[in-house]
Amino acid sequence: MSTSLHIPSGQHVGKPTLYVGLHGPLLVPSTTPHEYLGAGIANYARPFLAWAKDRFDVQVLTDRSPRGVYLLTDELGLPQDEVRPRGFEASKTEVMRPGDDFYWVDAALIPSEVGWLAQHDQVHRFLAVDPEVGVTPRHRESLAQALRGRRG
């Protein structure tokens, strides 16, 4: 999957949606997991989400209870109404529409998700994350570049 994003200039107007996987980008394996989240919080999760919430409609993808997303936003001191959970059952693409203005930051995808991105010519909107590390400043910069390209 791609680690850089490109959106042709002038293609979309307004605040795009940013889908972020809960496990991998924001919650990572840890020797001292958070008591209620069951994993560690990625080192860059707070600055990443604080930056993203001002530029995107941030929706955290989870196949579990939304409680984990609310606990995470509380732990990071972020407003719950600006970083919201978005539930899915079998595939994260259930919540996406190919014509929408969106970006997607996540770890490993299942084959049907890769196929959906390819089928709808949206592979360029996906940004891969190392699930052991989570989001990093590099992910923020890639998204910032994509946003600059939209305005151009």
DSSP file (Angstrom, degrees, kcal/mol; ACC not computed):
  #  RESIDUE AA STRUCTURE BP1 BP2  ACC     N-H-->O    O-->H-N    N-H-->O    O-->H-N    TCO  KAPPA ALPHA  PHI   PSI    X-CA   Y-CA   Z-CA
    1    1 A M              0   0    0      0, 0.0     2,-0.1     0, 0.0   123,-0.1   0.000 360.0 360.0 360.0 158.7    0.0    0.0    0.0
    2    2 A S        -     0   0    0    121,-0.3   126,-1.4     1,-0.1     3,-0.0  -0.349 360.0-166.1 -73.0 145.6    1.0    3.6   -0.6
    3    3 A T  S    S+     0   0    0    124,-0.2     2,-0.4    -2,-0.1    -1,-0.1   0.328  75.6  58.7-110.7   4.2    2.8    5.7    2.0
    4    4 A S  S    S-     0   0    0    122,-0.1     2,-0.4     2,-0.0   122,-0.1  -0.973  72.8-142.8-131.1 151.1    2.2    9.0    0.2
    5    5 A L        -     0   0    0     -2,-0.4     2,-0.4   137,-0.2   120,-0.1  -0.843  14.1-177.2-113.7 146.0   -1.0   10.6   -0.8
    6    6 A H        +     0   0    0    118,-0.7   140,-0.1    -2,-0.4   118,-0.1  -0.956   5.0 176.7-143.9 125.5   -1.9   12.5   -3.9
    7    7 A I        -     0   0    0     -2,-0.4     3,-0.1   139,-0.2     4,-0.1  -0.997  39.9-110.5-123.1 126.5   -5.2   14.2   -4.7
    8    8 A P    >   -     0   0    0      0, 0.0     3,-1.5     0, 0.0     4,-0.3  -0.270  45.9 -96.5 -55.9 139.6   -5.4   16.2   -8.0
    9    9 A S  T 3  S+     0   0    0      1,-0.2   141,-0.2     2,-0.1   142,-0.1  -0.248 104.3  13.9 -61.5 142.8   -5.7   19.9   -7.2
   10   10 A G  T 3  S+     0   0    0    140,-1.7    -1,-0.2   139,-0.3   140,-0.1   0.518  88.8 119.6  75.1   6.0   -9.1   21.5   -7.2
   11   11 A Q  S <  S+     0   0    0     -3,-1.5     2,-0.3     1,-0.1    -2,-0.1   0.875  75.2  21.9 -73.3 -37.0  -10.9   18.1   -7.1
   12   12 A H        -     0   0    0     -4,-0.3     2,-0.3   138,-0.2    -2,-0.2  -0.937  61.5-157.5-133.8 153.0  -12.7   18.6   -3.8
   13   13 A V        +     0   0    0     -2,-0.3     2,-0.1     2,-0.1    88,-0.1  -0.950  54.5  27.8-126.4 149.1  -13.8   21.5   -1.6
   14   14 A G  S    S-     0   0    0     -2,-0.3    -2,-0.1     2,-0.0     0, 0.0  -0.420 101.1 -32.1  99.6-175.3  -14.6   21.5    2.2
   15   15 A K        -     0   0    0     -2,-0.1    41,-0.1    41,-0.1    86,-0.1  -0.726  63.2-144.7 -86.7 115.8  -13.4   19.5    5.1
   16   16 A P        -     0   0    0      0, 0.0    41,-2.4     0, 0.0     2,-0.4  -0.280  18.1-106.5 -75.9 165.8  -12.6   15.9    4.1
   17   17 A T  E     -ab  57 102A   0     84,-2.5    86,-2.1    39,-0.2     2,-0.6  -0.735  24.7-156.4 -89.0 139.0  -13.2   12.8    6.3
   18   18 A L  E     -ab  58 103A   0     39,-2.1    41,-2.8    -2,-0.4     2,-0.5  -0.960   5.1-161.5-116.9 112.3  -10.2   11.1    7.9
   19   19 A Y  E     -ab  59 104A   0     84,-2.9    86,-2.9    -2,-0.6     2,-0.4  -0.809  11.4-175.5 -89.7 130.0  -10.8    7.5    8.8
   20   20 A V  E     -ab  60 105A   0     39,-2.3    41,-2.5    -2,-0.5    86,-0.2  -0.992  23.6-127.7-129.3 124.8   -8.3    6.2   11.4
   21   21 A G  E   > -a   61   0A   0     84,-2.2     5,-0.6    -2,-0.4     6,-0.2  -0.454  12.6-144.1 -65.9 141.4   -8.2    2.6   12.5
   22   22 A L  T  >>S+     0   0    0     39,-1.9     5,-2.3     3,-0.1     4,-1.0   0.964  86.3  53.5 -71.3 -53.0   -8.2    2.3   16.3
   23   23 A H  B  45S+e   27   0B   0     38,-0.3    84,-0.4     3,-0.2     5,-0.2  -0.750 118.9  14.5 -90.6 122.0   -5.9   -0.7   16.6
   24   24 A G  T  45S+     0   0    0      3,-3.1    -1,-0.2    -2,-0.6    -2,-0.1  -0.593 128.0  46.4 115.1 -67.6   -2.6   -0.1   14.8
   25   25 A P  T  45S+     0   0    0      0, 0.0   110,-2.5     0, 0.0    -3,-0.1   0.911 132.9  11.8 -72.8 -41.6   -2.6    3.7   14.3
   26   26 A L  T  <<S+     0   0    0     -4,-1.0    16,-3.0    -5,-0.6     2,-0.5   0.792 128.0  45.5-109.3 -37.8   -3.7    4.8   17.7
   27   27 A L  E   < +eF  23  41B   0     -5,-2.3    -3,-3.1    14,-0.2    -1,-0.3  -0.945  69.7 176.1-112.0 130.0   -3.4    1.7   20.0
   28   28 A V  E     - F   0  40B   0     12,-2.9    12,-2.9    -2,-0.5   104,-0.2  -0.850  39.5 -79.3-129.7 161.2   -0.3   -0.4   19.8
   29   29 A P        +     0   0    0      0, 0.0     2,-0.3     0, 0.0    10,-0.1  -0.309  54.7 178.1 -58.8 145.2    1.2   -3.4   21.6
   30   30 A S        -     0   0    0      8,-0.2    -3,-0.0     1,-0.1   102,-0.0  -0.998  42.9-138.3-151.8 146.3    2.7   -2.5   24.9
   31   31 A T  S    S+     0   0    0     -2,-0.3    -1,-0.1     1,-0.3     8,-0.0   0.687 112.8  38.1 -75.8 -17.9    4.4   -4.2   27.8
   32   32 A T  S    S-     0   0    0     -3,-0.0    -1,-0.3     0, 0.0     7,-0.1  -0.636  89.3-168.6-128.8  73.9    2.4   -1.9   30.0
   33   33 A P        -     0   0    0      0, 0.0     7,-0.3     0, 0.0     2,-0.1  -0.209  34.4 -91.0 -64.9 153.7   -1.0   -1.6   28.3
   34   34 A H     >  -     0   0    0      5,-2.5     4,-2.1     1,-0.1     5,-0.2  -0.404  38.7-121.0 -60.5 137.8   -3.6    0.9   29.4
   35   35 A E  T  4 S+     0   0    0      1,-0.2    -1,-0.1     2,-0.2     0, 0.0   0.843 105.7  23.8 -53.8 -41.4   -5.8   -0.6   32.0
   36   36 A Y  T  4 S+     0   0    0      1,-0.1    -1,-0.2     3,-0.1    35,-0.1   0.681 121.4  53.2-102.7 -21.3   -9.1   -0.2   30.1
   37   37 A L  T  4 S-     0   0    0      2,-0.2    -2,-0.2    34,-0.1    -1,-0.1   0.709  90.9-140.0 -88.4 -20.7   -7.9    0.0   26.5
   38   38 A G  S  < S+     0   0    0     -4,-2.1     2,-0.3     1,-0.2    -8,-0.2   0.587  74.9  58.5  74.2   9.7   -5.9   -3.2   26.7
   39   39 A A  S    S-     0   0    0     -5,-0.2    -5,-2.5   -10,-0.1    -2,-0.2  -0.934  90.7 -88.9-154.1 171.7   -3.1   -1.8   24.6
   40   40 A G  E     -F   28   0B   0    -12,-2.9   -12,-2.9    -2,-0.3     2,-0.5  -0.565  39.1-115.3 -85.3 155.6   -0.6    1.1   24.7
   41   41 A I  E     -F   27   0B   0    -14,-0.2   -14,-0.2    -2,-0.2   -15,-0.1  -0.805  38.3-106.7 -90.4 128.8   -1.4    4.5   23.2
   42   42 A A    >   -     0   0    0    -16,-3.0     3,-1.7    -2,-0.5     4,-0.4  -0.233  26.4-121.4 -54.4 139.9    0.8    5.3   20.2
   43   43 A N  T 3  S+     0   0    0     90,-0.4     3,-0.3     1,-0.3    -1,-0.1   0.820 111.1  39.0 -54.4 -35.8    3.4    7.9   21.2
   44   44 A Y  T 3> S+     0   0    0     91,-0.6     4,-2.2    89,-0.3    -1,-0.3   0.312  85.6 103.2-100.2   8.5    2.2   10.4   18.5
   45   45 A A  H <> S+     0   0    0     -3,-1.7     4,-2.7     1,-0.2     5,-0.3   0.919  80.7  47.8 -59.6 -46.6   -1.5    9.7   18.8
   46   46 A R  H  > S+     0   0    0     -4,-0.4     4,-2.8    -3,-0.3     5,-0.2   0.967 115.3  41.3 -64.4 -54.4   -2.3   12.9   20.8
   47   47 A P  H  > S+     0   0    0      0, 0.0     4,-1.9     0, 0.0    -1,-0.2   0.879 116.3  52.3 -62.1 -33.9   -0.5   15.4   18.6
   48   48 A F  H  X S+     0   0    0     -4,-2.2     4,-2.8     2,-0.2    -2,-0.2   0.961 114.3  40.0 -64.3 -51.1   -1.7   13.6   15.4
   49   49 A L  H  X S+     0   0    0     -4,-2.7     4,-2.6    -5,-0.2    -1,-0.2   0.872 112.7  55.5 -68.2 -36.5   -5.4   13.7   16.5
   50   50 A A  H  < S+     0   0    0     -4,-2.8     4,-0.5    -5,-0.3    -1,-0.2   0.900 114.6  40.8 -62.0 -39.9   -5.1   17.2   17.9
   51   51 A W  H >< S+     0   0    0     -4,-1.9     3,-0.9    -5,-0.2     4,-0.4   0.931 116.0  49.9 -69.9 -47.4   -3.8   18.4   14.5
   52   52 A A  H >X S+     0   0    0     -4,-2.8     4,-2.3     1,-0.2     3,-1.6   0.846  99.0  64.0 -64.7 -37.1   -6.2   16.2   12.4
   53   53 A K  T 3< S+     0   0    0     -4,-2.6    -1,-0.2     1,-0.3    -2,-0.1   0.764 101.4  52.4 -63.4 -23.6   -9.4   17.3   14.2
   54   54 A D  T <4 S+     0   0    0     -3,-0.9    -1,-0.3    -4,-0.5    -2,-0.2   0.633 120.6  31.9 -83.3 -13.8   -9.0   20.9   13.0
   55   55 A R  T <4 S+     0   0    0     -3,-1.6     2,-0.3    -4,-0.4    -2,-0.2   0.576 120.4  35.0-118.1 -16.2   -8.6   19.8    9.4
   56   56 A F  S  < S-     0   0    0     -4,-2.3     2,-1.1   -41,-0.1   -39,-0.2  -0.888  77.2-109.7-136.0 161.7  -10.8   16.7    9.0
   57   57 A D  E     -a   17   0A   0    -41,-2.4   -39,-2.1    -2,-0.3     2,-0.4  -0.866  51.2-148.8 -86.2  98.2  -14.0   15.1   10.2
   58   58 A V  E     +ac  18  83A   0     -2,-1.1    26,-2.2    24,-0.7     2,-0.5  -0.612  22.2 178.4 -84.1 124.1  -12.1   12.5   12.2
   59   59 A Q  E     -ac  19  84A   0    -41,-2.8   -39,-2.3    -2,-0.4     2,-0.6  -0.982  18.1-148.2-127.2 119.2  -13.8    9.1   12.5
   60   60 A V  E     -ac  20  85A   0     24,-3.3    26,-2.8    -2,-0.5     2,-0.4  -0.774  17.8-136.4 -91.8 122.2  -12.1    6.3   14.4
   61   61 A L  E     +ac  21  86A   0    -41,-2.5   -39,-1.9    -2,-0.6     2,-0.3  -0.631  33.5 161.4 -83.9 127.2  -12.9    2.9   12.9
   62   62 A T  E     - c   0  87A   0     24,-1.9    26,-1.3    -2,-0.4   -41,-0.0  -0.998  37.9-159.6-146.7 141.7  -13.7    0.1   15.4
   63   63 A D  S    S+     0   0    0     -2,-0.3     2,-0.2    24,-0.2    24,-0.1   0.223  82.8  65.6 -99.4  12.3  -15.4   -3.3   15.3
   64   64 A R  S    S-     0   0    0      1,-0.2    24,-0.1     2,-0.0    -2,-0.1  -0.491 105.9 -49.9-116.9-171.7  -15.9   -3.1   19.0
   65   65 A S    >   -     0   0    0     -2,-0.2     3,-1.2     1,-0.1     4,-0.4  -0.289  48.1-123.4 -59.0 145.2  -17.9   -0.9   21.3
   66   66 A P  T >> S+     0   0    0      0, 0.0     4,-2.0     0, 0.0     3,-0.7   0.638  98.1  90.7 -65.0 -11.3  -17.4    2.9   20.8
   67   67 A R  H 3> S+     0   0    0      1,-0.3     4,-2.8     2,-0.2     5,-0.2   0.854  78.8  58.0 -53.3 -38.9  -16.4    3.0   24.5
   68   68 A G  H <> S+     0   0    0     -3,-1.2     4,-2.1     1,-0.2    -1,-0.3   0.878 106.3  48.0 -61.4 -38.5  -12.7    2.4   23.5
   69   69 A V  H <> S+     0   0    0     -3,-0.7     4,-2.6    -4,-0.4    -1,-0.2   0.913 112.6  48.5 -68.9 -42.1  -12.7    5.5   21.3
   70   70 A Y  H  X S+     0   0    0     -4,-2.0     4,-2.3     2,-0.2    -2,-0.2   0.899 111.4  50.0 -64.9 -40.2  -14.3    7.6   24.0
   71   71 A L  H  X S+     0   0    0     -4,-2.8     4,-2.7    -5,-0.2    -1,-0.2   0.913 111.4  49.7 -62.3 -42.0  -11.8    6.3   26.6
   72   72 A L  H  X S+     0   0    0     -4,-2.1     4,-2.2    -5,-0.2    -2,-0.2   0.935 110.6  47.9 -63.8 -47.0   -8.9    7.1   24.2
   73   73 A T  H  X>S+     0   0    0     -4,-2.6     5,-2.8     1,-0.2     4,-0.7   0.901 113.3  49.1 -63.8 -38.4  -10.2   10.7   23.6
   74   74 A D  H ><5S+     0   0    0     -4,-2.3     3,-1.0     3,-0.2    -1,-0.2   0.944 110.7  50.0 -61.7 -47.1  -10.6   11.2   27.3
   75   75 A E  H 3<5S+     0   0    0     -4,-2.7    -2,-0.2     1,-0.3    -1,-0.2   0.846 114.5  44.8 -60.5 -34.8   -7.1    9.9   28.0
   76   76 A L  H 3<5S-     0   0    0     -4,-2.2    -1,-0.3    -5,-0.2    -2,-0.2   0.497 112.1-119.3 -89.0  -4.4   -5.7   12.2   25.3
   77   77 A G  T <<5 +     0   0    0     -3,-1.0    -3,-0.2    -4,-0.7    -2,-0.1   0.835  65.0 141.4  71.4  32.9   -7.7   15.2   26.5
   78   78 A L      < -     0   0    0     -5,-2.8    -1,-0.2    -6,-0.2     2,-0.2  -0.817  59.9 -99.3-108.6 147.9   -9.5   15.6   23.2
   79   79 A P    >>  -     0   0    0      0, 0.0     3,-1.5     0, 0.0     4,-0.7  -0.445  24.6-141.4 -65.8 131.1  -13.2   16.6   22.7
   80   80 A Q  T 34 S+     0   0    0      1,-0.3     3,-0.4     2,-0.2    -7,-0.0   0.786  99.2  59.6 -64.6 -27.2  -15.3   13.5   22.0
   81   81 A D  T 34 S+     0   0    0      1,-0.2    -1,-0.3     3,-0.1     3,-0.2   0.539 105.5  49.1 -81.2  -3.2  -17.4   15.4   19.5
   82   82 A E  T <4 S+     0   0    0     -3,-1.5   -24,-0.7     1,-0.3     2,-0.4   0.542 115.6  40.4-109.5 -10.5  -14.3   16.1   17.3
   83   83 A V  E  < S-c   58   0A   0     -4,-0.7    -1,-0.3    -3,-0.4   -24,-0.2  -0.875  84.2-178.2-136.3 100.2  -12.9   12.5   17.2
   84   84 A R  E     -c   59   0A   0    -26,-2.2   -24,-3.3    -2,-0.4     2,-0.2  -0.741  26.5-115.9-111.5 148.4  -15.8   10.1   16.9
   85   85 A P  E     -c   60   0A   0      0, 0.0     2,-0.4     0, 0.0   -24,-0.2  -0.482  22.5-165.6 -74.9 149.3  -16.1    6.4   16.7
   86   86 A R  E     -c   61   0A   0    -26,-2.8   -24,-1.9    -2,-0.2     2,-0.1  -0.936  14.2-146.4-136.9 113.1  -17.4    4.8   13.5
   87   87 A G  E     +c   62   0A   0     -2,-0.4     2,-0.3   -26,-0.2   -24,-0.2  -0.430  19.8 173.1 -83.7 152.2  -18.5    1.2   13.8
   88   88 A F        -     0   0    0    -26,-1.3     4,-0.1    -2,-0.1    -2,-0.0  -0.954  21.0-152.1-146.7 163.2  -18.2   -1.6   11.3
   89   89 A E  S    S-     0   0    0      2,-0.3    -1,-0.1    -2,-0.3     3,-0.1   0.861  83.5  -6.1-103.5 -61.1  -18.9   -5.3   11.3
   90   90 A A  S    S+     0   0    0      1,-0.3     2,-0.4     2,-0.0   -27,-0.1   0.756 128.5  23.2-109.7 -33.2  -16.7   -7.2    8.8
   91   91 A S    >   -     0   0    0      1,-0.1     3,-1.8    21,-0.1    -2,-0.3  -0.999  60.5-136.9-141.5 138.1  -14.9   -4.6    6.7
   92   92 A K  G >  S+     0   0    0     -2,-0.4     3,-1.4     1,-0.3     4,-0.2   0.757 102.1  70.8 -64.1 -23.7  -13.9   -1.0    7.4
   93   93 A T  G >  S+     0   0    0      1,-0.3     3,-1.2     2,-0.2    -1,-0.3   0.603  74.5  85.5 -71.5  -8.3  -15.0   -0.1    3.9
   94   94 A E  G <  S+     0   0    0     -3,-1.8    -1,-0.3     1,-0.2    -2,-0.2   0.824  93.2  45.1 -57.3 -30.6  -18.6   -0.6    5.0
   95   95 A V  G <  S+     0   0    0     -3,-1.4     2,-0.3    -4,-0.2    -1,-0.2   0.475 101.3  86.6 -94.2  -2.6  -18.6    3.0    6.2
   96   96 A M    <   -     0   0    0     -3,-1.2     3,-0.0    -4,-0.2     6,-0.0  -0.726  57.5-157.3-103.9 148.2  -17.0    4.5    3.2
   97   97 A R    >   -     0   0    0     -2,-0.3     3,-1.9     1,-0.1     5,-0.1  -0.990  20.9-134.3-120.3 131.3  -18.4    5.7   -0.1
   98   98 A P  T 3  S+     0   0    0      0, 0.0     4,-0.1     0, 0.0    -1,-0.1   0.761 102.7  53.0 -59.7 -27.4  -16.1    5.8   -3.1
   99   99 A G  T 3  S+     0   0    0      2,-0.1     2,-0.0    -3,-0.0    -3,-0.0   0.549  88.5 103.8 -85.1  -6.7  -17.2    9.3   -4.2
  100  100 A D  S <  S-     0   0    0     -3,-1.9     2,-1.1     1,-0.1    -4,-0.0  -0.323  80.8-112.8 -74.7 157.7  -16.6   10.9   -0.8
  101  101 A D        +     0   0    0    -86,-0.1   -84,-2.5   -88,-0.1     2,-0.3  -0.797  64.3 139.6 -88.9  99.5  -13.7   13.1    0.0
  102  102 A F  E     -b   17   0A   0     -2,-1.1     2,-0.3   -86,-0.2   -84,-0.2  -0.938  41.3-156.2-142.0 161.3  -11.8   11.0    2.5
  103  103 A Y  E     -b   18   0A   0    -86,-2.1   -84,-2.9    -2,-0.3     2,-0.4  -0.934  15.8-150.3-130.8 156.9   -8.4    9.8    3.6
  104  104 A W  E     -bd  19 126A   0     21,-2.7    23,-3.0    -2,-0.3     2,-0.5  -0.974  10.1-173.1-138.7 120.5   -7.7    6.6    5.5
  105  105 A V  E     +bd  20 127A   0    -86,-2.9   -84,-2.2    -2,-0.4     2,-0.3  -0.959  33.0 129.2-112.9 119.9   -4.9    5.9    7.9
  106  106 A D  E     - d   0 128A   0     21,-1.9    23,-1.8    -2,-0.5     3,-0.1  -0.967  50.0-116.2-160.8 170.9   -4.6    2.3    9.1
  107  107 A A  S    S-     0   0    0    -84,-0.4    -1,-0.1     1,-0.3    23,-0.1   0.269  79.8  -5.0 -90.3-139.8   -2.5   -0.7    9.6
  108  108 A A        -     0   0    0     21,-0.1    -1,-0.3    20,-0.1     2,-0.3  -0.238  67.5-150.5 -59.7 136.9   -3.0   -4.0    7.8
  109  109 A L        -     0   0    0     -3,-0.1    -1,-0.1   -18,-0.0   -18,-0.0  -0.757  15.1-118.2-104.1 154.5   -6.0   -4.3    5.6
  110  110 A I    >>  -     0   0    0     -2,-0.3     4,-1.9     1,-0.1     3,-1.1  -0.557  36.8-102.7 -84.3 159.1   -7.9   -7.4    4.8
  111  111 A P  H 3> S+     0   0    0      0, 0.0     4,-2.7     0, 0.0     5,-0.2   0.845 120.6  55.4 -53.9 -38.3   -8.0   -8.5    1.1
  112  112 A S  H 3> S+     0   0    0      1,-0.2     4,-2.2     2,-0.2     5,-0.1   0.844 107.1  50.8 -66.3 -30.6  -11.6   -7.2    0.5
  113  113 A E  H <> S+     0   0    0     -3,-1.1     4,-2.3     2,-0.2    -1,-0.2   0.905 110.6  47.8 -71.6 -41.8  -10.5   -3.7    1.7
  114  114 A V  H  X S+     0   0    0     -4,-1.9     4,-2.3     1,-0.2    -2,-0.2   0.926 113.2  49.7 -61.0 -44.0   -7.5   -3.7   -0.6
  115  115 A G  H  X S+     0   0    0     -4,-2.7     4,-3.2    -5,-0.2    -2,-0.2   0.891 108.4  52.3 -62.0 -41.1   -9.9   -4.8   -3.4
  116  116 A W  H  X S+     0   0    0     -4,-2.2     4,-2.1     2,-0.2    -1,-0.2   0.932 109.9  48.6 -61.7 -46.3  -12.4   -2.1   -2.6
  117  117 A L  H  <>S+     0   0    0     -4,-2.3     5,-3.3     1,-0.2     6,-0.6   0.922 115.8  43.9 -59.7 -44.3   -9.8    0.6   -2.7
  118  118 A A  H ><5S+     0   0    0     -4,-2.3     3,-1.4     3,-0.2    -2,-0.2   0.928 111.6  52.7 -67.2 -45.1   -8.5   -0.7   -6.1
  119  119 A Q  H 3<5S+     0   0    0     -4,-3.2    -1,-0.2     1,-0.3    -2,-0.2   0.860 116.3  39.6 -58.8 -37.6  -12.0   -1.2   -7.5
  120  120 A H  T 3<5S-     0   0    0     -4,-2.1    -1,-0.3    -5,-0.2    -2,-0.2   0.238 111.4-117.6 -99.7  12.9  -13.0    2.4   -6.7
  121  121 A D  T < 5S+     0   0    0     -3,-1.4    -3,-0.2     1,-0.1    -4,-0.1   0.905  78.7 123.7  53.0  47.1   -9.6    3.8   -7.7
  122  122 A Q    > < +     0   0    0     -5,-3.3     3,-2.2    -6,-0.2     4,-0.2   0.201  23.8 111.6-120.1  12.8   -9.0    5.1   -4.1
  123  123 A V  G >  S+     0   0    0     -6,-0.6     3,-1.8     1,-0.3  -121,-0.3   0.851  73.3  64.1 -56.9 -34.5   -5.7    3.4   -3.3
  124  124 A H  G 3  S+     0   0    0      1,-0.3  -118,-0.7    -7,-0.2    -1,-0.3   0.603  94.6  61.4 -66.4 -10.8   -4.0    6.9   -3.3
  125  125 A R  G <  S+     0   0    0     -3,-2.2   -21,-2.7  -120,-0.1     2,-0.4   0.457  87.1  90.8 -94.2  -2.4   -6.2    7.8   -0.3
  126  126 A F  E <   -d  104   0A   0     -3,-1.8     2,-0.5    -4,-0.2   -21,-0.2  -0.789  54.5-168.0 -99.6 136.9   -4.8    5.1    2.0
  127  127 A L  E     -d  105   0A   0    -23,-3.0   -21,-1.9    -2,-0.4  -124,-0.2  -0.976  18.5-136.6-125.4 116.5   -1.8    5.7    4.2
  128  128 A A  E     -d  106   0A   0   -126,-1.4     2,-0.4    -2,-0.5   -21,-0.2  -0.443  16.3-162.3 -78.2 144.3   -0.2    2.7    5.8
  129  129 A V        -     0   0    0    -23,-1.8     6,-0.1    -2,-0.1   -21,-0.1  -0.962  25.9-118.0-124.6 139.9    0.9    2.6    9.5
  130  130 A D    >>  -     0   0    0      4,-0.4     4,-3.3    -2,-0.4     3,-1.6  -0.702  24.7-147.4 -73.0 116.5    3.3    0.2   11.2
  131  131 A P  T 34 S+     0   0    0      0, 0.0  -107,-0.2     0, 0.0    -1,-0.2   0.631  95.4  57.6 -67.2 -12.1    1.0   -1.4   13.8
  132  132 A E  T 34 S+     0   0    0   -104,-0.2  -104,-0.1     2,-0.1    -2,-0.0   0.679 121.3  25.3 -85.1 -19.1    3.8   -1.7   16.3
  133  133 A V  T <4 S-     0   0    0     -3,-1.6   -90,-0.4     1,-0.1   -89,-0.3   0.741  92.1-155.8-113.6 -39.3    4.5    2.0   16.2
  134  134 A G     <  -     0   0    0     -4,-3.3    -4,-0.4   -92,-0.1  -108,-0.2  -0.420  51.0  -7.7  85.9-166.9    1.2    3.7   15.3
  135  135 A V        -     0   0    0   -110,-2.5   -91,-0.6    -2,-0.1   -90,-0.1  -0.254  67.7-174.9 -64.0 151.3    0.9    7.1   13.7
  136  136 A T    >>  -     0   0    0    -93,-0.1     4,-1.5   -92,-0.1     3,-0.9  -0.835  45.1 -90.9-137.3 171.8    4.0    9.3   13.3
  137  137 A P  H 3> S+     0   0    0      0, 0.0     4,-2.5     0, 0.0     5,-0.2   0.812 122.7  65.2 -56.8 -28.7    4.9   12.8   12.2
  138  138 A R  H 3> S+     0   0    0      2,-0.2     4,-2.2     1,-0.2     5,-0.2   0.879  99.8  50.2 -61.6 -38.2    5.4   11.3    8.7
  139  139 A H  H <> S+     0   0    0     -3,-0.9     4,-2.2     2,-0.2    -1,-0.2   0.913 109.9  50.2 -67.1 -41.8    1.7   10.4    8.5
  140  140 A R  H  X S+     0   0    0     -4,-1.5     4,-2.6     1,-0.2    -2,-0.2   0.931 111.0  48.9 -60.4 -45.5    0.8   14.0    9.5
  141  141 A E  H  X S+     0   0    0     -4,-2.5     4,-2.4     1,-0.2    -2,-0.2   0.887 108.9  52.7 -65.2 -38.9    3.1   15.4    6.9
  142  142 A S  H  X S+     0   0    0     -4,-2.2     4,-1.9     2,-0.2    -1,-0.2   0.912 112.4  45.3 -62.4 -41.7    1.7   13.1    4.2
  143  143 A L  H  X S+     0   0    0     -4,-2.2     4,-2.4     2,-0.2    -2,-0.2   0.899 110.9  53.2 -67.8 -40.2   -1.8   14.3    5.0
  144  144 A A  H  X S+     0   0    0     -4,-2.6     4,-2.3     1,-0.2    -2,-0.2   0.898 108.7  50.5 -61.4 -40.2   -0.8   17.9    5.1
  145  145 A Q  H  X S+     0   0    0     -4,-2.4     4,-2.2     2,-0.2    -1,-0.2   0.908 109.0  51.2 -63.6 -42.3    0.7   17.6    1.7
  146  146 A A  H  X S+     0   0    0     -4,-1.9     4,-1.2     1,-0.2    -2,-0.2   0.906 110.4  49.5 -62.3 -40.9   -2.5   16.0    0.4
  147  147 A L  H  X S+     0   0    0     -4,-2.4     4,-1.1     1,-0.2     3,-0.3   0.899 109.3  51.3 -65.9 -39.7   -4.5   18.9    1.8
  148  148 A R  H  X S+     0   0    0     -4,-2.3     4,-1.2     1,-0.2     3,-0.4   0.893 107.4  54.5 -62.3 -38.4   -2.1   21.5    0.2
  149  149 A G  H  < S+     0   0    0     -4,-2.2  -139,-0.3     1,-0.2    -1,-0.2   0.792 101.6  58.7 -65.4 -28.5   -2.6   19.7   -3.1
  150  150 A R  H  < S+     0   0    0     -4,-1.2  -140,-1.7    -3,-0.3    -1,-0.2   0.840 108.4  44.8 -67.7 -33.7   -6.4   20.1   -2.8
  151  151 A R  H  <        0   0    0     -4,-1.1    -1,-0.2    -3,-0.4    -2,-0.2   0.744 360.0 360.0 -82.2 -24.2   -6.1   23.9   -2.6
  152  152 A G     <        0   0    0     -4,-1.2    -1,-0.2    -5,-0.1    -2,-0.1   0.448 360.0 360.0 -58.2 360.0   -3.6   24.2   -5.4
